[in-house]
Amino acid sequence: MSALPVLLIVWAVFAACFLALLAYKGQLTRYEEDQLFLNETVSHEQQVQSEIVRKVNRIAPFVRVFGVAAAVMTAGIVGIFTYDAWQHLR
């Protein structure tokens, strides 16, 4: 049972990073609009939207990695806790 506090701390770090990335992604996409730019007169708006999409695409792999890591660690911690509780009940 001595490994559980360390796992909880590592899980908390992964979960905090995951939540921070989700908050950052939400902040970025808050101003994103679904528009189709057909002419060059609105090139500034097109550049702004392209920059938002580029930033979101850049952090997408990190969001996936931290999300999967937090989910796997959650399952592992629950499994360890359940196994330990089962051993104490016997």
Secondary structure, DSSP 8 states (H G I E B T S, - for coil): -THHHHHHHHHHHHHHHHHHHHHHHHHHHTT-------SGGGHHHHHHHHHHHHHHHHHHHHHHHHHHHHHHHHHHHHHHHHHHHHHHH-
